[in-house]
Amino acid sequence: MPPRIILTVTNDLVYDQRMQRICGSLSRVGYEVWLVGRLRPDSAPLSPTTWRQVRLRCFFERGKLFYLEYNLRLLFFLLFHRFDAVSAVDLDTLLPGFIAARCKGKACIYDAHEYFTEVPEVVRRPAVKRAWELLAQLLIPRVDAAYTVGEGLARLLSERYGIPFAVVRNVPERGRGGEGERESRIILYQGALNEGRGLEQAIEAMQQLPDVQLWLAGEGDLSESLRGLSRRLGLDEQVRFLGYIRPGDLKKLTSQAAIGLNLLENKGLSYYYSLANKAFDYIQAGIPSIHMNFPEYRALNDQFDVFLLLDTLTPEAIAIAIQRLLDDSAVYQQLHHHCLIAREVLNWEIEETRLIELYQDVLSIDG
């Protein structure tokens, strides 16, 4: 019987590209993989996979009661199902994973997609931040292995919690195509419509770019307020809200765009040291993209020269950067060409070897 790994998240499973890649890789090398998430009232049907997908139904949809309920449901699920290792994705699933693993004498792995106590939604609420940080200080130093998405976050987390964090970057599978000329004037943002993503500024920038379209692929806490902002500015024809897009369709959509956006605000260490999957998605599609001049993007750009970096997050700065890429074909083609080179290195086919080695090491020790 192959070792069973249960990976746990608090989100819906349909749109999580990172977890689909991780589960696919672990499944391909012979592990029995289960991915556990949540079932929401509007959840789309799951696509068939080579791993098992489980969604837990909750009465509460958000806030403290949701986290309490989901953690209890997840704990009972883990206690009543066999596993050889549980991988808790982010701090909000670590407590039930840690308890169940210790009860059964099995391995507990921590997969930090972000610096959880340093995301904007937590940073601006001191009491909430203290509670999560207390949990982190109690549990993270005691897990059997930990990994995160970038060198900067790995260094910070290792220093904070006193254990080594491996790095498994959130890169997509190797891209194809995208080598030809682009006539598109579509600017694409893919990801959650949440606080601190520079989305208000990006929408306002469209007032200065009348012949450009902004496509927002995703939903989030700011979905309604951003739609209201677009209406108030009279930008309904320029700003398109595409909603949730399945990973396969998102890849096709990205290839239609001319420029990608990833405009994080410096509202906590998690964003400042982030290395978002969308940055790599844009590279794989061969499209230049605009990012903030934060350490991880700067380091990647020093190596591959695939981004245009902003020092200030204002509608004016965004509009100038977009206009430059659309007007200066030499700059655009240079970045585009470098994307095609970089994607030969920055792809999941290479990156997954780090992931597989980490799980093999943990399970061999545990066994």
Secondary structure by P-SEA (a helix, b strand, c coil): ccbbbbbbbcccccccaaaaaaaaaaaaaccbbbbbbbbcccccccccccbbbbbbbbcccccaaaaaaaaaaaaaaaaaccccbbbbccccaaaaaaaaaaaacbbbbbbccccccccaaaaacaaaaaaaaaaaaaccccccccccccaaaaaaaaaaccbbbbbbcccccccccccccccccbbbbbcccccccaaaaaaaaccccccbbbbbcccccaaaaaaaaaaaacccccccccccccaaaaaaaaaaccbbbbbbccccccccccccaaaaaaaaacccccccccaaaaaaaaccccccccccccaaaaaaaaaaaaccaaaaaaaaaaaaaaaacccccccaaaaaaaaaaaaaaac
